Amino acid sequence: MASVTSLSDSVHQHLATALSAALPDAGSADPLLRRSDRADFQANGILALAKKAKANPRELAAQVVSGIATDGVIKDIEVSGPGFLNITIADRAITENLAARYADDTGRLGVPFAAQPGTTVIDYAQPNVAKEMHVGHLRSAVIGDAVVQILEFTGETVVRRHHIGDWGTQFGMLIQYLIEHPHELDHKGAAEVSGEEAMSNLNRLYKAARTLFDSDEEFKTRARRRVVDLQAGEPETLAMWQKFVDESKIYFYSVFDKLDMEIRDPDVVGESGYNDMLDETCRLLEESGVAVRSDGALCVFFDDVKGPDGNPVPLIVKKSDGGYGYAATDLSAIRDRVFNLKANTLVYVVDARQSLHFKMVFETARRAGWLGDNVQAQQLAFGTVLGKDGKPFKTREGETVRLVDLLDEAIERATAVVREKAEKVGLSEQEIEENGRYVGIGAVKYADLSTSAVRDYKFDLDQMVSLNGDTSVYLQYAYARIRSIFGKAGDRAPLAHPELELAPAERTLGLHLDRFGETLDEAAGEYAPHKLAAYLYQLASLYTTFYDQCPVIKPAPAQEVAENRLFLCDLTARTLHRGMALLGIRTPDRL
């Protein structure tokens, strides 16, 4: 199935051709087309072009209008104000465009692939081994997953990387304790271990090891010696370390499963995955003069990064004791991603509070020649999750909120909402529970994704599972409501009728449906899932207005009108379903 040219692209082509004819010396003239509340589109580019050509803008606008080909797309075009063009699309063109999208049997709704796709490595969802995931891990996972889905839909080759925290001095204490208490991570029975049980084992061991470390000097000495063994790759030490990684993965995967996210084992490349490169990374930086020795440490300095005392704050690549900092790992990862994975773009979905670190890392990699002109690197920085009081989200005791508890509560609240309406649509207990999961997890994801990533957002479950307002539940119910219409349609089936005149609400809905591809293009180009969320919310709102103003089933309209409206209903449902899936949210058929 060929992709469908959007109506705005079609109008843009018509105007650009007429502008080039009117101003042959202007090169490729941009008509600056945008949506308008005065007509379907407004073109504002003529003013600037007229000024450049020293022409009268209204006269140039009139010349452009007279040169526009009438092929059935543009119904009316008028010059307004100092030289704006107000453009109205023909009803037939709207319906034909939507019919072509509807006929696309690939599920892409006629949306074209990107003209020049590349390879993007996206670093997101980065929990720490032997530590519980908390609310701070939510945003990187949810935003990263949505960006992956959107980029893949545009045709980009996406390599996922989960840079888990699986290395460091804390493992000396844990490994030493496990060697001295070898059954601490044993599993009871042969049954598969739950994520909850795996985390409880790790928590128990961590607390016991920490208590011993703080109270027993001899154990502390043995633990510190164990760090040296780990870094030297001593086999018994590495085998014990691997046990912690494996146990943690059981837990991680159970949380990601609850979040309805696919995490693949080969994509989990933690800090330890770059150990073999650290020495060479440091050598290359020092030999090229990018990094210099300062007080025994290997550092990179920047003119614009200074501390409160006015002295430069360096990026420390290797500490004076010979240990490697995070920077060495991050720089090694850049080398791997650019030279081995052949990435054109690196995206890091990381908390905004790490912005300075990544700015310094990227600048260092540029100076070293690892990030050439053909490679983009950027941090997709996100804000903090706040409680209802507008402060960072904590439990009543002031502790960080466990991610699992948060998701369980969302599912519980959503299941109650689903159960209230279940009798009306005849849902079974199994469907109530399944839909409760989809609605609860969808509510958490959408609350995050409907906010621009860099802004903080309030975690308010009452609002998230509300049926009113800009929530995922509102969109899921809109989808289910459309699906239910087809059970009442009798012998009438969705069928486009381009010969029909459209009512105002049908036109508005149709023009918005045509914008799906444009919106995805923007969301992918700016790594901005919130633009897709805003589009879908507006789609559901416009559909509600259409359904209120344009009878579909009762009172029964004429056969052709009913078929055309069912066609609009079905295309709206398909667009909602596809868009929500790209945000990682399911849309049950019955709610």
N, C-alpha and C positions, 0 to 999 in steps of 0.2 A: 504493500500500500504506500503510495507516494504521500509525502507530507503536504499539509494544507497551508497555502499562503494566508496569513491572517489579514483581516480587513484593513487594519492600520498599515501593514506592509504594502498592501495593494494600493491604498490611497496615496501612500508615500511615493510609490513608484510613478503613479499618474502625475503627481505634483512635480516631482523631480524632473520628469521628462519635459513637462510644459515649461518649467523654469529654465532648463538648459536651452530650450528653443528660444525663449524670450531673452536670455542673457548668454549668448554663445561663449563669451569670454570668461564667464564666472567659474568654469570648471564644474566640479560636482557640487551643486548648490543644495543645501539642506533646508527643506521647507519648515523645519521645527514643528512637527505635528504633535498635538497632544489632545487628550480627551477634553471635552468642553460641556458645560451645562447649557450653552446657548444652541448647540447643534451636537451632532455625534462627535465631530472633531473640529479643532481649530488649528490653522497653520499661521505661525507668527514670524516665520523666517524672512518674509518679504521686506520688512522694514529695514533690517540690517543690510540685505542684499541691495536694496534700492539706494541706500546711503553710500555704499561702496561704489555702485555704478553711477552715482550722481543722477539718479532718476527719481521721478515722482512716485512714491510708494503706491498710491491708489491706482495710478495709470498702469504701473507694472502689474499690480494685482489683477486689474481688468484684463490685461494682455494674457496673463497666465490662465485666467478662467476661460478665455476664448480658445486657448490652445489645448484644453483638457479633452482627452478622448472620451466619448460617451460609449462605454461598453456595458452599461447596465450596473456597474458597481456604485457610482456616484449618482444620487437622484437630484441633488440640488447643491449649488455652491454659490455663496454670495460674498461680496466684499463688504467688510464692516469696519467702522472706525477709520484709523489712519491707513489701513492696508492689511488688516487681518482677513483671513478667509474662513468662513464658517461652512462646514461640509456636512451634508446629510447623506447617509447611505440608503440605497434602495432596499425595501423590505425583501424583495426577491433575493438580492445578493446576500442578505443576512441568513435567510433560511437555507440557501444553496451552500453557503460556507459551512453552516452547522451540519447539514446533511452529509457533506464530504467528511467531516470529523466523525460523524456517527457511523459512517460506513467503514472506518478504519478498524480492521479486525485484529490489529496487533496489540490493541489496548493502549496505544499512544495518543489516541484522540487527535490524530493528524499533526502532532507536535514534531517539528523537524529535529534531527540531531544537530549538535553544534558543528559549525563549519570546519573548525580546526581543533578537534579534541586533542588533549595531551595526556600526560600521566601525572596524577596528583598523589602524593603520600600524605595521608591525614593521620595525625597523632592525637588520639582521644581515648577516653575511658582508661585511666591509668591508676588503678588501685595499688595498694602496698601489700606485699606478702606478709602474712602473719598478723595483719591488722584488719579490724572491722571496717567495712565501707560505711561512710556517714553521709549526711545530707550534702556535704561539699563535693562528693563524687558524682552527684546526680547530673549537674549541668553539662559537664564535659561529655558524659555518656550520651545524654539525650540530644544535645546540639550536634555532637559529632556524628551520631548515627543518622540524623536527618540530613546533614550536609552530604554524607556518603551516598544516601539514597538519591538525593536530588542531582548530584554530580553524575552518578552512574546513569541516571535517566537521560541526561543530555548527551551521553556517549563518551564521557571521560573515562579513561582507565584509572581506577582508584585502587591504591594499595593501602590497606588499613594497618595501622601500627598501634599496639597497646603497650606503651612504655611503662611497664609495671615496676614498682620499687622493689627489686628483689636482691639488692646487694648493699653492703655497708657494715659498719662495725657492730651494729646491734645483733647481727647473726652469730658473732662469736659467743655471746652469752647464751643464745637459744640453742645453738648446736652443742655447746659444752654440756648444757643441762640435759639434752636429749641423749647424749652419749652416756651420761651418768645415770639416767633414768630411761632406759631404752624402750619401755612399753607405753610411754606417755601418748604417742600418736597412733597406737594400735586401734583397729576398728573392732567394735563388738559384733560378733556374728559375721556371716558371709554376705549379708544383704548390702545393697548399695548404700553408701553413707550419704546422709542429707547434708546440704550446705550448712544448715543450722548446727548439726553435730560436729562437722569439720571445724567450724568457727569456734564452737564451744571448747573443743580440744585445744585449739591454738591459744585461745584466751587464757585457759587454765594454765597451760604450760608457760605462757609469757609472764603471767603474774607470779608463778612460783619461781621462775628463773630470775625475775627482777628482784624479788624479795631476797633471794640467796645472794645475788650480785651485790645488793646494797648492804648486806649484813656479814658476809664472809669474805675476808680479804684474800684467802687462798683461792676460793672459787673465782674471784674477780681476776686474779693473776692468770689462772688457767683459761678463763674466757678470753682474755686479751691475747694470750698465746694462740688461741684457736683462730682469731682473726687473721693472724699471720699465715697460719696453715691454709685457711680458706683462700686468701689472696695468692698463695703459692700453688693452689690447685691440688692439695694433698687429697688422695682418693677417698679415704673414709670421711673426711670433713665434707667433701663435695657431695658424697652420697647422702649424708645427713641433711645438708642444705637443700638437696633436691626433694627430700621428704616434706620440708616446709613449703616449697613451691607447689608441689603436687596437692598437698592438703589445702593450701590456699586457693588453688584453682577450682577445687570441688566447690568451695564456698563462692568464689567470684562467679562461676558459671551459673550457680543456682540463683544469684541475685540478678544477673543479666537475663536469665530465663524468665524471671518474674517481671522484669522490665520489657519482656517481649522483644529482646534484641539478640541478634545472631553474633556471637563472638567465636571466631575460628582459631583453633590452637596455633596454627602456623603464623597467625598475625600477632600473637603475643610474644613480643621481643622486648624483654625487660632490660634494665641497666646492664645486667651481666652479659647480655648478647653482644656488647661492644668492648668487653674487657681486653680482647686480643688486639684491639686497635688503639688503645689509650696511649701506649708508649710511643707509637709512631706518630700519632696526632700531636703529642707534645714536642717530639723531635722536629717535625715539619714546621711547627709554629716558631720554635726557637731558631732553627736554621734560617728561616726566611726573615727573621727579625720582627715578626708580628708580635711575638711574646718575648718578654725580657725577664731576667732574674731580679727580684726585689725582696730583700730580707730572706733570701733562701728559697722563696716561692717563685713559681713561673707565672707571670702576670701579663695581662693585656691592658693598656691604659687608653683612656678616651678623653679628649679635650673637654667634652660637654658633660662628663659625669664626675661630679664632685660631692664630697660629704659635707655635713653641716659646718665643719671647720675650714671648708674651702680647699682641702687637699683632694687630689684625684682619688676616686674609688676604682680599683682595678677589677677586672674579671680574673679570678684566681683559677688557673687551669690545673696546676699541681702545687700542693701545699709544701711547706718547708720540710715536713716530716716524710715526704715522698708519697703521701696519699693523694689520690686524684679527687678533684671536686666534681660537682654536677656538670660544670662547663666542659670538662674533658669528655664526658659521656655524650653530652648533647652535640658537641662538635664532631665526635666520631660518628654519631648517628647521621649527621648531615652528610658526611663523606660517603657513608654507606648508601644513603637514600639517593644522592645525586649520581654517584659513579657506578654503583651496583644495580640499584632499582631504576636508574635512568629517569628520575623525576624531573618534570619542568616546574612543578609547583610543590612547595612544602607548606602544609597548614597545621598549626599547633592549636588545638582547642584546650586552652589553659587559662586558669584564673587570672584576671586582670592584675592582681597583685604581683605577678611574676613578669610584668611587662618590661621592666628595666633589664632583668636577667636576659630575656630573649632578644631585646634590642642589642645588647652587648655581644651575645652569641652570634647573631646574624651579621653584625658589623665585622666581628673577628673572622667569620667564614668568608666574607666578601674580600677582606684584606688578604686572606690566605689564598684566594683564587678558587675556593671550593663552590662559592655561589657566584657563578658567572652572570653575564647580562641576560643569558637565556633561561635563568632559573629564578623564580620568585619564591621568597620565603616570607610567611607572615603568621603572626599570632592572631587567632580568632579569640580575642580576650572576652571573658564573661564576668559579669558582676556576681554579687553575693546573694544567697537565698536568705531572705529576712523572715522573721516571725510577724504575726499580725501587728505587733507593737512597733514594727519598723526597725528593730534591732536584729543583729545576726541570730539566726534560728537556733535556739538551745532548748533542752528539756527544762522542766521546772527547777531541777536541781542544778541548772547551769551547765549540764553536760552537753556534748555534741550529740545530735539526734542520729540514731542508727538508721541507715537507709532502709533496711528491711522493715523496721517498725512503721516507718513513714508510708511505705508502699502497702503494707498490710492494712493500715488504717484507711488509706484511700480506697482500697478494694472493698473493705467492710462498709464504708459510707456509700460507695457507688452501688453496692449490691442492695442496700436498703432502698435506694432511689429506684432501681430496676424492679425490685419486688413490689413496690407500691403500684406500678402500672402493669405488672405481669399478667394479672387476671384478665384485664381488658383484651390482651392479644393472645392469651392462652399459652404462656410460656411454661415449659416443664421446669422442675427444680434444677435439672442439669443445665438448661439454657439460662436460668436466672444466675447461677453461679458463674457460668462461662461469660455471660454478658457483663456481670458485675466486675469480673477481672478486666475485660476490655474497656469498660467505661472508667473504672478506677485508674488504671494505668494510663489510659488516654487523657484523663483529666490532669494527671501530674505532668505528662509530657507537653500537653497543649499549653498549660499555664506557663511553662518555661519557654516554649517555642513561639508563643504569641507576643513575647516581649523581646525587644531588640537585645541581642546577647550581652552587650556591654553594660546594660542597665541592671541594677539590682531588682529583684522582684519579691513580692510578699507571698509566702506560702500560706494560703488561706483555704483549707479544704471545703469550708461552707460555700465559698464562692466557686471553687473549682468544680464541684459536682452539682452546681445550680443548673436548672433547665433553661434559665433566662440569661441573656447577655452573651458576651464573647467567651464561650466555653466549648470544650470538645463535646460535652454532653448535648449541647444545643445542636451541634453539627451532626452528631450521631443520630439524634432523634429526627432531625430534618431528613437524613438519608433513609431511615427506616419508614418515615411517613410517606416518602415518595414511593418506596418499594411496595407499600401496602395498597397504593392506588391501583396497581395493576391487577390485584385480586378482585377489584370492583369494576373493572373496565368492560367486562362482558366480552362481546365479540369485537370490540374496538382495539386496534393494535397501534403502536407508535408508527407514524408514517409522516415524512416531511411533505408539505404542500407549498412549494415556493410561490404558487400563484396567489396565495391568500395575502390580504393586507394584515399587518400585525397590529395588535393593540399596543399602547405605550408600554405597559408592563412586560409584554412579550419581547418588544424591541430591546428594552433595557437589559432584560435577562440574556437575550441572544448576544448582544454586544459584549456583555461581561463573559459569557462562555467562550467567546472568541479570544479573550485576553489570556487564557490559561497558559499558552505557550510563551507569551511575552513575559508573564509573571515568573514562570520557571526560569527563563533566561536571566532575568534580574536576580532572582534568589540564588542561582548558581554562581553568577558573576560576582556577587557581593558576599557570598557565603551568609545569606540572610534568610533563614527559614521563616522568620517572622513575616516576611513579605508574602509568602505562600499562605501562611495562617490567616493573614488579613484578607487576602483574596477569597479564601474559602468561607470565611465568616460573612463577607459581603455577598458571596454567591447564595448562601443559605438565606440571608435576609431578603435579597432580591427575589428569590424563589417564593418566599412566604408572601411577599406583596403580589407576585404574579398569581399565586394560587388563590389569594383572597379576591383578586379583581377579575380573574379569567376562569370561569367555570370549566372544569375538566370532565367531571362525572355528572354532578347535579348542580343546578338544572342542566339537563343534557343539551350541549350545543349541537350544531349540525355535524354530520359524520366527519367531513374533512377537517373542520375546526377541532373536533375532539381528537382526531388522529394526530394533527399537527401539535396540539398541546401535550398529548401523551409523549410525542417525540421530544418535546422540550423538557418534559419531566424526566424522561429516561436519560437524556444527555446530561442533565444536571446531576442526576444520581451517579452516573459513570464518572463525571468530573470530580464530584465530592469524594467518591470511593478512591479514585486514583491519587488525588491530592492528599487525602488523609493518610493513605498508605506510604506516601513519600515522607510524611512526618513521623512514620512509625506507629500510626494509630489505626486500629481496626474499626470497621463499620459493620456491625451486625445487621442482617436483613430485617430482623424482627426485634423490636424493643418495646 
